[in-house]
Amino acid sequence: MARISYARVQTARNDDDLVEFAAKARVFMNRNVATGAGSFRDANDPAVAAAAGCVIASPSYPKADPDLTDQNYVFHWIRDAAITAMELAAAPTPDANGVDRTLCDYVAFSQVCQNNAVAANKFFLARFRVDGDVLTTDWDSNAHAYRGYWSEQKDGPALQSLSFVAAWPYLDAASRTIATSVAQKNLDETVKAWADDNNKLGPWEDVTGPSFFARAAQVRFLDQVSNTSARGLNKPAGLGQALSGLRNALGTHWSSNDGWYVSIPRGVPKVPDVDPNADVVMAYVYGSIPCTYPKLLSTAAKLRETFDVGGKHEYPINCDDHKLRDIGPMVGRYPGDTYDGDMQEQPNEGHPWAICTADFAQLYYLVAKEFQNGTGPAWDDLTAAFFTQVGLDEATVNAGGQAVADALIAAADKMLRAIMFHSAEGHLSEQFDKVTGYEKSVEDLTWSYAAFMSAVRARP
């Protein structure tokens, strides 16, 4: 499998323009999308070629570079692929007939994965081999085969269906038929299983239970179906009940004592310090939560406070970036995170993530747009910390307008420029070392690129 080799201790120039960097991100993201059968092969079994439309999470796997990670990310995750497809659709490359072949291939591969998941009685299966096979848990080197199934996660089908809507203008007739069929199955199963979170993992794949992120994605999907023709989908009888049930369930995640949404109430196992959690903040990007919602902004402020200078789990690199470069901060997944991409090497400690930081920056941008439009959120007990962190006071926020927008845009720019500065010449890994700032864990994470591009597109 072809991989780009680059220095992991090299940082990008800080004078790169955000739009130019996003253009680089698209190039590197596209490398992880199979534009034709056999574009790349399975990391452990070279006899298995990728099908066109497969989107791998990263080209990294242990045998390629054992000093980098002990994790294999050469798989197609439904969620990550859907988020990637949304970015492909935001800047399509149509042919003379207006058709984007890569998006058509993605739709076709989505059907292969769905059919295999249904056949295995694992509809919400989250990860697939590069040819769409479901047997993708652990590689048994003795048997030279994969064993068992990966986890089930409920955000994938909803996000996949939303990605089809984004791709629709650039699909040919055959692909539209496939997209409708796959989305209909997604709709039917989401409605049927809306209240069943048994053995379902959240997006970080570490805690089982009812996920705020997944529920928000499902509400966005079901709300779109409920209020539009949704590309010819038939509305199942239980749609209304599922939509209201999920909306009500989102409200149960709020912890008034903590001032944040709980990521996964009653989660198993009991991971310490799993809140405030970045997946809650990210739910406004990919889910139904309005960017102006005070409880979301309160959660975001708590998350930033955790990792920023002076926070309970401050990242040393954020201190350096603040003092020396006037950029940042970068944020991680949650305070008690112990995943660093190489679980066999101690100590296992959490670090800032590119996707968490980019999605946080996008929140600033979108709230800034609301102030430009005269619809920004008011200063109150829930939002005060969110505004204070970017240097705003009550009088300025209540006055509204461009002054507030400018402060929010500047705050977002600093977060994205921290990602840029610590990138390895435009490449984005999964994480940055919280002390040195150098990239770590798997290389060229597809979602990292998609999140950066999404944030830049949202900039006022």
N, C-alpha and C positions, 0 to 999 in steps of 0.2 A: 504494500500500500504506500502510495506517495505521501510524503509529509514534508512540510516546510521546516527547515532547521534554522533556528535563530537563537541569538544570545539572550538568556533569561535575565541577565543582570544589566541589560542595556535599557535605558529609558528614552522615550520620545522627546523631541524638542517641545518646549512649552509654548512655542509661538505658532504651532499648528492651528489652523482655523477649525472650528467645530465642524463645519460643513465638509471641509476637506478630509477630516478624520473620519467622519461618517461615510464618506465615499470609499475610504480604505476599508472600513468595517464591512461594507457591502461586498467588496472583492473577496475578503477572507471568509465571510459568511457563505458566499456562494460556493466556495471550495468544498463545503460540507454537504452540498446538495447534489445528489446523483442526477446528472442531466442526461444520462443514457445508461442502459444496462451495462454493468461491469465498470462503471466509473471508479469504483473502489471495491475492495473485497473485505470479507469478514476478517477481523483482526486475528482470530485463532484458527480459522479454517479457510485457507486461501481458495479452496474449491468452491466456496459460496460467494457468488458475485452479487453486488447490490443491484436491486431493481431500480429502474428510472423512477424518480420521484421520492426516493428514500432521503431522509434528512438525518444525518448522524449528529449526535450531541457534541462530539469532539473527535478528532483523529487520534487521540492519545489512548494508549493501552500499555500495560506493564512491559511486555516483551520488546516494545519499540524503544522504551527508555526507562529501565527499571529504577533509575535514580530520580525520576520525576514523580511517578505516581504508582500506586499498586491497584488503581482503579481502571476498568475498561469502559470507555464511553462510546465505543464504536457501535452504537445501537440507535434505532429510531424510536424516540419518545413521542407519543401522540401530542402531548402538551407543547414540548419544545418545537416540534415540527410545525404545529399550528401557528405558534407565535412567529416563527420564521416565515411561513407562507404569508402571513399578514404583511410583513415587511416587503416580501417579493411583490405582493399585489399593490403596495403603496408606490412602488417604482417599477412597473412592469416593463418587459421587453417583448412587446407583441410583434408578430410577423406582419406581412402585407395584408393579411386578413383580420388583423386585430387580435390574434390568438397568441397567448403566451404558452409555449409548449412545456416549459418547466412547471407551471401551475397545473396544466392538464395532467402531467405525469404524477404530480403530487396527489391529485384527486384520485387517480387510478390506483396508486400505491396505498392510499388510505382505505380503499375498498378491499384490497388484498389483506391488509392487517385486520380490518373489521371482520371479514369472513373467517379468518383464522381464529380470532378471539371468540367469535360466536361458536365455532366448531369445538373449541376447547371449553365452552361454558364459562368463559372468563371475559365477559363483555367489556368491563372497565380496565382490562389489562393495559398497563401504561407503556411497556417497552417491548420492542420487536427487533428481531435480527434484521440485517440489511436486506434480506430477501423476503421479509414479511413473516418469517416463521415465528411461532410463539414460544418455542423452547429456548428461552434466552436468559436463564438465571445464572448458573455458574458453569464454568468450563471444567470438565473432568479430563485432565491431561492423560490419565490412564486409558479411559474409554474413548478419547478423542471425540467427545460429544458434549453438548449442553444438556443440563439436567434441570427439570422442574420449570416452574413459571415465575415470572417477576411479579411484583405487587400490582394490585388494582387501585386506581386513583380516579376520582369522579370528575376532575376538571377537564380531562382530555376530550371526550366527545363533544362537550359544549363548545370548547375553544376551536376544535376542528370544524364544527358546523359554522361558527362565526368566521373562520378563515375562508370557508367556501363562499360566503356572502361577499367578502372582500375580493375574492378572485373571480367572481361570477362574470364581470364584464369582459374578461380575457380568456374565458373558456370556450371551447368549441361545443357544438351541439351534443356530441357523445359524452364529453366530460360533464356537461351540465346534467345530463341524465344520471350519470354515476353520482355526482355530487348530491342530487336530490334524493337518490336512493340511500346513500350513506347517511345523510343528514336526517332522513325520516327514521331510520333505525336508531340513530342517536337520540332523536326526540322521544321516540316511544320508550326506549329503555331509561332515559333520564326521568321521564314522568313516572314510569312504573316504580323506579327505585329511589325516588327523591328522598324518602325518609330512612333509607337503609344505608347506614354508614359502617356497618360491621366489617371489620377487616379491610377498610379503605384507608389508604395513607394520604397525608397531605403532600403538598408539592416538594417538600424537602425530604420526603421518603424516610422519615425517622420516627413519626408518631402516627398511630392509628386512631381514627375517630372522625367526628364531624368537622370538616375543614372550612374555615371562613373563606379562604381563597376559592375552594371548589364550589361552595354554595354561591358565592358572588358571581362566578363564571356561569353557573347554571341559571341563576336568575336573569342574567343578561341575555342568555340564549332563549330562555322560555319567554321572557318579556318581548323579545323581538318577534318570536313566532306569534305571540298573542296579539300584537299590535300591527303586524304587517302580513302580507301574503307569504312572506318568508320563502320565496322561490318555489311555490307550489306545494309546500308541505301540508299534509293533512293534520289538523289539530286533534290530538287524542282526547278522549272524554275526560280524563283526569288532569288536563293541562291547568285549569284554573286552580284546582286544589293544590297541585304541586307548586305552582308559582306563589300562591299566598302562603303555603306552608314553608317554603324556603325563605321567603321574605321575613316571615315571623321568626324563623330559626336564626337568621342573621342577627336579629335584635338580642337574642339570648347570649350572644358572645360578649356583650358589653359588660365590663367590670367597672362600676362606678367608684369603687374603692381605689382602684389602680389608675383609672383614667385612660384605659386602653381597651381595645377589642382583644379578646383572648383568641389566639389562633385556632386551637383545637381543645375545646372544653372536654373534660373527661378523657383526655388523651392517654394512650397506652403505648409504650411504657411511660412512666412519669419522668419526663426529662426535666431536670432542674433549670430554672431561669429560661423557659422557652418563650416568655413574653417580656417586653413587647417584641413582636415578631415582624420581620420585613414582609412576610407574605400577606399580612393584613394591609400594609401600605400599598403593596403591588396590586391589591384587588381592585383599586380604582382604575388601573391601566387596562386590565384584562377582564374585569368584572363589572358589576352594576353599581358600585359605590360612587356617588358624586364626589368630585374633587373638592367641593366646598363644604362637605358634610363635617360639622364641628367635631364629632367623635372620631372621624378619620384623622383630622388634623391634630387632635389631641394625641392619638396613637403615634402619628408620625413624629411629633415633637418629643415624645417619650423615647422613641427609637433613636433619634439623632442624639439626644442627651446622653444616652447610654454609651455611645462610642466616641463622642466628641471630646474635646479637651475638657478635663475635669470630670468626665463621666465615670460612672461606677466601673465600666469596662472600657475605658478610653484606650484607643489604639495609639501607641507611641508615634506611628507614622503620621497620624492626624496632628499631633503636637508639632512635629517637624514641618509639616506642610503649612500649618497656620503661621508659624514663626518665620520660616525661611522663604515661603513661596506664595503665601496668601491664596492658597487653594484648599479645596476640601470642605467639609470632612467626607471621608468614605465611610459607608456603613456596612455592617455584616447582617447575618440572618437573624440572630437572637443572642442574648447575653451569654447563655450557657452552652453555646455551640462548641463542639469538640471535633468537628470534621475538618480536616486540613488537606484532604486529597491523598494522604498516605497514612492509612490507619495502622500500618505495621511499624511505623517509626514514631517513637515517643519524643516529646510529649505531644498529645493530640489537643490542639487548641484551635478555636475558631478565628477567622480572619475576615477582613472586608471583602465583599464580593462586588464585581462589576455590575451585575444585573440589579442588585439591591440599590446600589448607588445611583445608577442611571435612572431607574424607575422613580427614585426619590426626587431626583432632579426634574423629571417630567412633571411630578406633582407641583413643584414650584412654578414651572412654566404655565401649567394649565390654570392654576389659581391666579397667576398674573393676568392671563387673558380674561378671566372673569372680572378682575378689577378694571381692565381696559374697557370692558363692555358695561361697566356699572353694576355688575351683579356679584361682586366679591362678598365673601362671608364677613359678618360683623365680628368685632372684638368682643369676646365674652370669656367666661372662666375656662371654657374648653379650648378656645383658639388662641388665647393670649400667649402661651409659650411658643406656639408655632410662629407667631409674628415677632416675638421678642428675639428669637434665635437669629433672625435676619436683620436685626437692628431697627425694627419698627416699634412705635409706641401707639397707645390707644388713640390719641388725637389724629395721628397720621392715617391709621387704618380706617377710622370712622370717616375721615375726609375722602378716602378712596382715591381713585384715579391713577394717573401714570406714576406718581411717586411711589405708591405701594408696588405697582407692577415692576418698576425698575429695581427695587430692592429684591424682589423675588427672583427676577431674571438673573440678577448678579449672583445671588446665592446658588442658583442652579448651574450657572456657568462655572462657578468655582468647583462644584462637585464633578462636573464633566471634565474639567481641566485636570483634576486630580487623577481621573482615570487615564486621560491622555498622557500625562506626565509619567505615570508609572507603567505605562504599556511598554512592551518591547517592540519599538519601532512600528507601532500600529497594530500589533497582534494583541489580542486580549485572551488571557487565560480565565479560569473560573474565579480565582482568588488572587489577592495581593497579600504578601507577608505583612503582618500588622506592625512589625518592627522596622524592617528594611524598606518596605514598599515594593520589593521585587515580586514579580509574578510567581505564582505557585499553583499547585494542583494541575489539572489537565489543561493542555494548550488549546488555543483557538476554540473556545467554547461558543457554539453557534448562538446560544441565547444571549451571551454577553454582547455580541455584535448587534443582534436584533434590538436589544434594549437600548443600546447607545443610539442606534439609528432612529428608533421611535422617539426618544427624548429630543433629539435634534429637530425632527419633523414637528414636534409640538412647540418649539421655541417661538414666542411672539416675534 
